[in-house]
Amino acid sequence: MLAGALVALLSYMLNAVNTVVARIMVAYLVGFLLALGPFDHVVVSALHLLFGVWNSSVVGYADLGVNVVLATTGNLVGGLLLITLTHTAQFRSERG
């Protein structure tokens, strides 16, 4: 959930800056935080496991596949739930 919030923050921050250099710096900063923090995002988890596959015999491609499926499912369900709740709350507040 926090990883999704960081990615959403990234989209807002990219709209707030005007130069290419600033956009690269913002994207690098958010990517750095995603990679080093304890966030469960499908891209971050897949990269960590892919490095494990390449550098260790303990982690295999099956582990990578299971993790990607589980993380993607969790992100989809959580994202859809969050979007549905926020849009419902926004619609109800606009109706009065």
Helices and strands as residue ranges (DSSP letters): H 2-16, H 20-36, H 42-55, H 61-95
